[in-house]
Protein backbone atom coordinates (compact mmCIF):
# COMPACT_ATOMS: atom_id res chain seq x y z
CA UNK A 1 0.00 0.00 0.00
CA UNK A 2 1.40 3.37 -1.04
CA UNK A 3 0.76 6.23 1.34
CA UNK A 4 1.95 9.82 1.32
CA UNK A 5 4.41 10.60 4.05
CA UNK A 6 2.96 12.64 6.89
CA UNK A 7 6.06 14.82 6.58
CA UNK A 8 5.09 15.88 3.05
CA UNK A 9 4.15 19.52 2.41
CA UNK A 10 0.51 18.57 1.89
CA UNK A 11 -1.23 17.05 4.87
CA UNK A 12 -3.16 13.83 4.37
CA UNK A 13 -6.75 12.93 5.04
CA UNK A 14 -8.97 9.90 4.62
CA UNK A 15 -10.13 9.34 1.04
CA UNK A 16 -13.86 9.97 0.65
CA UNK A 17 -14.68 7.04 -1.56
CA UNK A 18 -17.58 4.61 -1.45
CA UNK A 19 -17.31 1.52 -3.57
CA UNK A 20 -20.67 0.78 -5.15
CA UNK A 21 -22.08 -2.36 -6.69
CA UNK A 22 -21.61 -3.19 -10.37
CA UNK A 23 -25.32 -2.53 -10.89
CA UNK A 24 -25.04 0.93 -9.30
CA UNK A 25 -21.93 1.65 -11.36
CA UNK A 26 -23.66 0.76 -14.62
CA UNK A 27 -26.77 2.75 -13.70
CA UNK A 28 -24.77 5.83 -12.71
CA UNK A 29 -22.60 5.90 -15.83
CA UNK A 30 -25.58 5.22 -18.11
CA UNK A 31 -27.56 8.11 -16.57
CA UNK A 32 -24.57 10.40 -16.87
CA UNK A 33 -24.05 9.51 -20.52
CA UNK A 34 -27.75 9.99 -21.27
CA UNK A 35 -27.63 13.45 -19.75
CA UNK A 36 -24.39 14.50 -21.44
CA UNK A 37 -25.59 13.19 -24.80
CA UNK A 38 -28.23 15.92 -24.75
CA UNK A 39 -25.71 18.72 -24.11
CA UNK A 40 -25.39 21.11 -27.03
CA UNK A 41 -23.69 24.42 -27.61
CA UNK A 42 -26.24 27.21 -28.08
CA UNK A 43 -25.84 30.72 -29.41
CA UNK A 44 -29.25 32.03 -28.40
CA UNK A 45 -30.25 32.80 -24.84
CA UNK A 46 -33.49 33.91 -23.22
CA UNK A 47 -33.64 36.87 -20.84
CA UNK A 48 -34.90 34.65 -18.01
CA UNK A 49 -32.86 35.25 -14.83
CA UNK A 50 -30.50 32.53 -13.64
CA UNK A 51 -30.00 31.93 -9.91
CA UNK A 52 -26.42 32.93 -9.10
CA UNK A 53 -26.12 29.92 -6.83
CA UNK A 54 -26.05 27.72 -9.95
CA UNK A 55 -23.17 29.69 -11.44
CA UNK A 56 -21.24 29.81 -8.19
CA UNK A 57 -21.60 26.11 -7.49
CA UNK A 58 -20.66 25.15 -11.05
CA UNK A 59 -17.46 27.19 -10.66
CA UNK A 60 -16.75 25.62 -7.29
CA UNK A 61 -17.12 22.24 -8.98
CA UNK A 62 -14.69 23.27 -11.72
CA UNK A 63 -12.16 24.27 -9.09
CA UNK A 64 -12.06 20.67 -7.84
CA UNK A 65 -10.22 19.71 -11.05
CA UNK A 66 -6.81 18.07 -10.79
CA UNK A 67 -3.91 20.32 -11.74
CA UNK A 68 -0.16 20.04 -12.21
CA UNK A 69 1.51 20.13 -8.76
CA UNK A 70 -1.90 21.21 -7.43
CA UNK A 71 -1.07 24.75 -8.53
CA UNK A 72 -4.68 25.38 -9.64
CA UNK A 73 -3.62 27.79 -12.42
CA UNK A 74 -7.05 29.24 -13.13
CA UNK A 75 -9.26 32.15 -12.27
CA UNK A 76 -12.98 32.40 -12.99
CA UNK A 77 -14.49 35.86 -13.54
CA UNK A 78 -18.27 36.24 -13.71
CA UNK A 79 -19.82 39.18 -15.55
CA UNK A 80 -23.48 40.15 -15.35
CA UNK A 81 -23.28 43.95 -15.62
CA UNK A 82 -24.92 45.03 -18.92
CA UNK A 83 -22.38 47.80 -19.54
CA UNK A 84 -19.42 45.43 -19.14
CA UNK A 85 -21.08 42.83 -21.34
CA UNK A 86 -21.64 45.54 -23.98
CA UNK A 87 -17.95 46.44 -23.92
CA UNK A 88 -16.96 42.79 -24.21
CA UNK A 89 -19.28 42.27 -27.16
CA UNK A 90 -18.00 45.34 -28.99
CA UNK A 91 -14.37 44.30 -28.54
CA UNK A 92 -15.08 40.68 -29.46
CA UNK A 93 -16.95 41.68 -32.63
CA UNK A 94 -14.05 43.90 -33.67
CA UNK A 95 -11.71 40.91 -33.47
CA UNK A 96 -14.18 38.51 -35.06
CA UNK A 97 -14.90 40.87 -37.95
CA UNK A 98 -11.17 41.04 -38.66
CA UNK A 99 -10.93 37.26 -38.33
CA UNK A 100 -13.71 36.49 -40.80
CA UNK A 101 -12.60 39.20 -43.23
CA UNK A 102 -8.82 38.86 -43.22
CA UNK A 103 -7.16 36.59 -40.66
CA UNK A 104 -8.83 33.22 -41.17
CA UNK A 105 -7.54 30.97 -43.96
CA UNK A 106 -10.18 29.73 -46.38
CA UNK A 107 -9.83 26.17 -45.04
CA UNK A 108 -10.89 27.38 -41.60
CA UNK A 109 -13.81 29.36 -42.98
CA UNK A 110 -14.93 26.30 -44.93
CA UNK A 111 -14.89 24.25 -41.71
CA UNK A 112 -17.03 26.88 -39.95
CA UNK A 113 -19.51 27.33 -42.80
CA UNK A 114 -21.83 24.39 -41.88
CA UNK A 115 -22.16 25.78 -38.36
CA UNK A 116 -23.50 29.10 -39.62
CA UNK A 117 -21.26 31.24 -37.43
CA UNK A 118 -20.37 34.85 -38.23
CA UNK A 119 -18.68 37.86 -36.66
CA UNK A 120 -21.80 39.16 -34.94
CA UNK A 121 -22.01 37.91 -31.31
CA UNK A 122 -25.30 39.07 -29.73
CA UNK A 123 -25.14 36.24 -27.20
CA UNK A 124 -22.43 38.16 -25.36
CA UNK A 125 -25.12 40.61 -24.25
CA UNK A 126 -28.15 38.32 -24.28
CA UNK A 127 -26.80 35.68 -21.89
CA UNK A 128 -27.45 36.59 -18.23
CA UNK A 129 -23.91 35.64 -17.27
CA UNK A 130 -20.52 35.49 -18.92
CA UNK A 131 -17.89 33.31 -17.26
CA UNK A 132 -14.40 34.22 -18.38
CA UNK A 133 -11.76 31.64 -17.51
CA UNK A 134 -8.20 32.90 -17.19
CA UNK A 135 -5.08 30.75 -17.16
CA UNK A 136 -2.32 31.67 -14.71
CA UNK A 137 1.00 30.81 -16.31
CA UNK A 138 3.10 31.76 -13.31
CA UNK A 139 2.65 32.70 -9.67
CA UNK A 140 3.35 36.30 -8.80
CA UNK A 141 3.28 36.99 -5.06
CA UNK A 142 4.66 40.15 -3.55
CA UNK A 143 7.78 39.70 -1.44
CA UNK A 144 8.17 41.37 1.93
CA UNK A 145 10.34 44.08 0.43
CA UNK A 146 7.66 44.96 -2.13
CA UNK A 147 9.36 43.27 -5.08
CA UNK A 148 7.88 40.45 -7.15
CA UNK A 149 8.89 36.82 -7.31
CA UNK A 150 7.81 34.61 -10.20
CA UNK A 151 7.45 30.87 -10.17
CA UNK A 152 6.44 28.73 -13.11
CA UNK A 153 3.18 26.81 -13.24
CA UNK A 154 3.23 23.40 -14.91
CA UNK A 155 0.69 21.71 -17.22
CA UNK A 156 -1.35 24.90 -17.31
CA UNK A 157 -3.22 24.17 -20.56
CA UNK A 158 -4.10 20.64 -19.47
CA UNK A 159 -5.14 21.73 -15.99
CA UNK A 160 -7.34 24.61 -17.13
CA UNK A 161 -8.82 22.49 -19.91
CA UNK A 162 -9.91 19.84 -17.41
CA UNK A 163 -11.42 22.51 -15.15
CA UNK A 164 -13.38 23.98 -18.07
CA UNK A 165 -14.69 20.52 -18.95
CA UNK A 166 -15.97 20.07 -15.41
CA UNK A 167 -17.48 23.57 -15.53
CA UNK A 168 -19.41 22.85 -18.73
CA UNK A 169 -20.63 19.56 -17.30
CA UNK A 170 -21.76 21.18 -14.05
CA UNK A 171 -23.61 23.92 -15.93
CA UNK A 172 -25.38 21.32 -18.06
CA UNK A 173 -26.36 19.19 -15.05
CA UNK A 174 -27.73 22.37 -13.44
CA UNK A 175 -30.12 22.74 -16.38
CA UNK A 176 -28.28 25.59 -18.08
CA UNK A 177 -27.06 26.12 -21.62
CA UNK A 178 -23.63 27.42 -22.53
CA UNK A 179 -21.23 28.23 -25.33
CA UNK A 180 -17.45 28.15 -25.52
CA UNK A 181 -16.31 31.31 -27.27
CA UNK A 182 -12.67 32.01 -28.10
CA UNK A 183 -12.21 35.20 -30.11
CA UNK A 184 -8.62 35.62 -31.22
CA UNK A 185 -6.84 37.48 -29.81
CA UNK A 186 -8.59 37.75 -26.44
CA UNK A 187 -6.32 40.28 -24.72
CA UNK A 188 -9.19 42.79 -24.62
CA UNK A 189 -10.73 40.69 -21.84
CA UNK A 190 -7.72 41.31 -19.62
CA UNK A 191 -8.02 45.04 -20.26
CA UNK A 192 -11.77 45.35 -19.77
CA UNK A 193 -11.73 43.21 -16.63
CA UNK A 194 -8.51 44.73 -15.27
CA UNK A 195 -6.77 41.39 -14.71
CA UNK A 196 -3.20 41.06 -13.39
CA UNK A 197 -0.35 40.53 -15.84
CA UNK A 198 0.17 36.84 -15.02
CA UNK A 199 -3.37 35.93 -16.15
CA UNK A 200 -4.31 35.25 -19.78
CA UNK A 201 -7.83 34.64 -21.16
CA UNK A 202 -8.49 30.97 -21.90
CA UNK A 203 -12.18 30.86 -22.85
CA UNK A 204 -15.32 32.98 -22.61
CA UNK A 205 -18.50 31.09 -21.67
CA UNK A 206 -21.95 32.72 -22.00
CA UNK A 207 -24.47 30.95 -19.74
CA UNK A 208 -28.24 31.02 -19.43
CA UNK A 209 -31.46 29.35 -20.48
CA UNK A 210 -32.11 28.69 -24.16
CA UNK A 211 -35.25 30.23 -25.66
CA UNK A 212 -38.23 27.94 -26.06
CA UNK A 213 -38.50 25.92 -29.26
CA UNK A 214 -34.83 26.48 -30.10
CA UNK A 215 -33.50 24.15 -32.77
CA UNK A 216 -29.89 23.04 -32.72
CA UNK A 217 -27.58 21.28 -35.11
CA UNK A 218 -27.81 17.50 -35.22
CA UNK A 219 -24.20 16.48 -34.78
CA UNK A 220 -22.59 13.09 -34.37
CA UNK A 221 -20.03 12.57 -31.62
CA UNK A 222 -16.92 10.47 -32.17
CA UNK A 223 -15.25 8.26 -29.59
N, C-alpha and C positions, 0 to 999 in steps of 0.2 A: 504494500500500500504506500503510495507516494503522498506525502503531506508537506505543506509549506512549513518551513522552520518558523517557530514563534519569534525568532530574532530578526526575521525579515522586516523590511520597512513597512509593508502592509500587514496589519493585524489580521488574524484569521477568525472565522466564525463558522458555525455549523451550516452546511449546505441545505438550503430549503428545497428539497426535492422529494416528491412523492411518486413512487413507482406505481403505475396503474396497470390494469389488466390489459391483455391484448385486445379484448373487445372494446374497452374504453379508448385505447390508443387509436384503433381503426376508426371509431366513431368520431373522435376529436379531429383527426386529420382530414377525414372526409367532409366534416362540417366546415372546417377551415377552408378547404379547397373550394367547396361549393360557394362560400361567401366571396373568396378572392376572385373566383372565376367571373363574378358579376362586376368587378371593379373596372371602371373605364375612366379615361381622361375626359374631362368636359371643358368646354370653352365658353359655356353660357351659365350664368348664375342668377338665381332669383334674389330679390331684395329682402327675403325673409331673414330675420335676425338669427344668429347662431349663439347659443350659450357659450360664454367664454370658458366655462369649465371644460367643455369638450376640447377646445384648442389647447388649453393649459395641460390637460391630462395626456393628450396625444404627444405633446412635446416632452413631458416628463417620461413618457414611455420611450420616446426616441433616445433620450439621454441615458437609457439603460444599455445602449448598444456597447458591444465590446470595442476596444480601441487599442492601438499600438501603445504598449507600456502604460496602459490606462491613463493616457494623457488627455483623453476626451477633447480632441481638437476642434470643437464646434461651438457655435453660438447661434441661438435662435432668436430672431427679432420679429415681433408681431406688430403689424400695422393695421389700424382700423380707421385712422383719421382721414376723412375725405380729401383734405388738402394735400396731405402727404401722398396718398394714393394717386391723386391727380398729377403730382410732380413725377412720381415713378412712371406712370403711364406715358407722360410726355417724353421723358428721357428714353424709355424703352422703345417707343415708336420711332424716335429719331434714329436709334441704332438699327432697328429692324427695317426701316425704310432703306437705309444705306445697305443693309445686308441683302435685301431682296433685289435692289437696283444695281448694286455694283460688286459687293464682296463675295457673294455666294457663287461657286462654280455651277455651271449648268447641270452637272450630274447631281448635285445636292438639290437644286430646285426641282429637278425631275423626280427625285425621291419624295419630296414634300408635296408635289402636286396632287396625288390621290387623297391626301389628308385635308386639302382645301384651306391650308393656312395662308396668312398674308401678314403684312406689316402692321395692320391695325389691331390693337389689343384692348378692346373695351372691357374685357374681364378683369383687367387690373384695377378698374374703378368699381365694377359691378359686384365683385366678390366682397362679402362682408369683411373678410380678413385676408391679409397677405402675410405669409410666413416666409421670411428671408433667412436662409441658412448660410452662415458664414463659416469658412474653414480657417483654422488658426494654424498657420504654418510654423510658428515658433512662439515660445513663451516670452513674455516681455515684462517681468516684474521690475519695480523700482527698487534700487538698492538703498541702503540706509543713508548713503551720502548724496542721494538724489539722482545718481546716474542710472543708466539702464543696463540690464544684463540679459542677453539673449540665450535661449537654449532651443535646440532643434526638436521638432515634433516628428515622430516616425509614423509611416503608413497613414498619412493624413487623408489622402483620397479614398483609400479603402475604408477607413474608420468612419468618415463623414458619409460615404455612400451607404454603408450599412445602417447608420442612424437615420438617413433619409428614407430608406426602405421601410424601417420600422415606423417612422412617422406616417408615411402614406398608408401603411396597413392599419395603424391605429385610427387615422381619420376615417378610413373606409368602414371599419368595424363600428365607429361611432355614428354611422349613418350620414356621413358627409361626402361631398364630391370635391375633387381637387384636380390640379393641373401642375405639371412640372414645366416651368418656363425658364429658359436660359438664353436671354438676349446676349449677344456678343459684340463688344465687350460689356461687362457688367459693373465697371468701376463706378458708374454713376450712383449705384446703390450705396457704396461706401460713403460717397459725398453727401447724398441726401440724408442718410441716416447717421452721419457723423460717427463712423466706426473707427476704432484705433487702427494704426498702420499695420499691425500684424494680422489683421483679419481680411480675408478676401471673399467676395460673394461666390457661393457654390451653386445655389439654385433658388429660384423664386417660386413660391407655391401659393396660388390663390385657392381659397377654401370657402365653401358655402354649400347651400342646397341647390340642386339643379332645378330649372323651371319644370313645371308639369308638362308631360307629353313630349319631353325632349327625345329626339332620336340621335343615336350615336352610330359610329362606324362599326360594322360587323367584322372584327379582326380575329384571325387565328393566332394562337399562341404556341410557339415552339417550345420544345423541352431540351 
